[in-house]
């Protein structure tokens, strides 16, 4: 497994998620990562970026951006998702009641729950005017 990194800027719109998924798959292939790890990383990033697009200030008049950085070293992948939307720590969101039926559940929170379940660690920080989510996944 090679050591390496990738960084890209994304527009804040849902059309970017397909490009994002292709990049993560290509990164996984280049670094000979197991398919299940690539899937879990890609799905987690997709869910969290979708939350940023939908809730991170897209109604504000100024343009926003999302930066994704992927690194792999010592059999760990770190995905850093950075955005300049309003401050929001998704890790503070309540855990959804997955035992309730779909009709009884509150809307929202499943993407964050899914990412927490699929990743080994998620960390949030606010530095200046930027939200930074760091996802960690150990790979074999």
C-alpha positions as CSV (number, residue, x, y, z in Angstrom):
1,X,0.0,0.0,0.0
2,X,1.5,3.3,-1.1
3,X,1.7,6.5,0.9
4,X,0.1,9.5,-0.8
5,X,-2.4,12.4,-0.8
6,X,-4.9,14.1,-2.9
7,X,-6.6,17.5,-2.5
8,X,-9.4,19.2,-4.5
9,X,-11.8,22.1,-4.2
10,X,-15.5,21.4,-4.8
11,X,-18.3,23.8,-5.7
12,X,-21.1,23.7,-3.2
13,X,-23.7,21.8,-5.2
14,X,-24.9,18.3,-5.3
15,X,-23.5,17.7,-8.8
16,X,-20.1,17.5,-7.3
17,X,-20.8,14.4,-5.4
18,X,-20.4,12.1,-8.4
19,X,-17.0,13.6,-9.2
20,X,-16.1,13.3,-5.6
21,X,-17.0,9.6,-5.5
22,X,-15.0,8.9,-8.7
23,X,-11.9,10.6,-7.1
24,X,-12.2,8.5,-3.9
25,X,-12.5,5.3,-6.0
26,X,-9.5,6.3,-8.1
27,X,-7.5,7.1,-4.9
28,X,-8.5,3.7,-3.5
29,X,-7.4,1.9,-6.6
30,X,-4.1,3.8,-6.9
31,X,-3.3,3.0,-3.3
32,X,-4.5,-0.6,-3.5
33,X,-7.1,-0.2,-0.8
34,X,-9.7,-2.9,-0.2
35,X,-13.0,-2.3,-2.0
36,X,-15.1,-2.3,1.3
37,X,-12.8,0.4,2.8
38,X,-13.2,2.5,-0.4
39,X,-16.9,2.1,-0.3
40,X,-17.2,3.1,3.4
41,X,-15.0,6.1,2.9
42,X,-16.7,7.2,-0.2
43,X,-20.2,6.9,1.3
44,X,-19.2,8.7,4.5
45,X,-17.7,11.6,2.5
46,X,-20.7,11.7,0.2
47,X,-23.1,11.9,3.1
48,X,-21.2,14.6,4.9
49,X,-20.6,16.7,1.8
50,X,-24.3,16.5,1.0
51,X,-25.1,17.9,4.5
52,X,-22.7,20.8,3.9
53,X,-24.3,21.5,0.5
54,X,-27.9,21.3,1.9
55,X,-27.3,23.1,5.2
56,X,-24.0,24.9,5.2
57,X,-25.1,28.4,4.0
58,X,-26.0,27.8,0.4
59,X,-28.7,30.5,0.7
60,X,-26.2,33.1,1.6
61,X,-25.3,35.5,-1.2
62,X,-21.6,34.8,-1.3
63,X,-20.1,31.7,-3.0
64,X,-18.9,28.9,-0.7
65,X,-16.3,26.2,-1.3
66,X,-15.6,22.7,0.0
67,X,-12.0,21.4,0.1
68,X,-11.4,17.7,0.4
69,X,-8.0,16.3,1.3
70,X,-7.3,12.5,1.3
71,X,-4.1,11.1,2.8
72,X,-3.0,7.5,3.3
73,X,-0.1,6.5,5.6
74,X,0.6,3.6,7.9
75,X,-2.6,1.8,6.7
76,X,-4.8,4.7,7.7
77,X,-6.8,6.9,5.4
78,X,-7.6,10.5,6.6
79,X,-10.3,12.4,4.8
80,X,-10.4,16.1,5.7
81,X,-13.5,17.9,4.6
82,X,-13.2,21.7,5.0
83,X,-15.9,24.3,4.3
84,X,-16.5,28.0,4.9
85,X,-20.2,27.7,5.8
86,X,-21.7,28.7,9.1
87,X,-20.3,26.9,12.2
88,X,-21.9,23.5,12.6
89,X,-20.5,20.5,14.4
90,X,-22.4,17.5,13.1
91,X,-21.1,15.4,15.9
92,X,-23.3,17.4,18.3
93,X,-26.4,16.3,16.4
94,X,-28.6,13.8,18.3
95,X,-28.2,10.2,17.4
96,X,-31.3,9.1,15.4
97,X,-33.6,6.4,17.0
98,X,-33.0,3.7,14.4
99,X,-35.3,1.3,16.4
100,X,-38.3,3.5,15.5
101,X,-40.2,3.0,12.3
102,X,-39.5,5.3,9.4
103,X,-42.8,7.0,10.1
104,X,-41.9,7.7,13.8
105,X,-38.3,8.9,13.2
106,X,-37.4,12.6,13.2
107,X,-36.0,13.7,9.8
108,X,-32.3,14.0,9.5
109,X,-29.3,12.7,11.2
110,X,-28.9,9.4,9.3
111,X,-26.0,10.5,7.2
112,X,-24.0,11.5,10.2
113,X,-25.0,8.3,12.0
114,X,-23.9,6.3,8.9
115,X,-20.5,8.0,8.8
116,X,-20.0,7.4,12.5
117,X,-20.8,3.7,12.0
118,X,-18.6,3.3,8.9
119,X,-15.5,5.2,10.0
120,X,-13.1,4.4,12.8
121,X,-13.0,8.1,14.0
122,X,-14.5,11.4,13.2
123,X,-13.2,14.7,14.6
124,X,-14.6,18.2,14.1
125,X,-12.9,21.6,14.6
126,X,-13.7,25.2,13.8
127,X,-10.6,27.1,12.7
128,X,-11.2,30.8,11.9
129,X,-14.3,30.8,9.7
130,X,-13.9,27.2,8.5
131,X,-15.4,23.9,9.6
132,X,-13.1,21.0,9.4
133,X,-14.2,17.4,9.7
134,X,-11.5,14.7,9.7
135,X,-12.5,11.1,9.1
136,X,-10.2,8.2,9.8
137,X,-10.4,4.7,8.5
138,X,-7.9,1.9,9.0
139,X,-7.3,-0.2,6.0
140,X,-5.8,-3.7,5.7
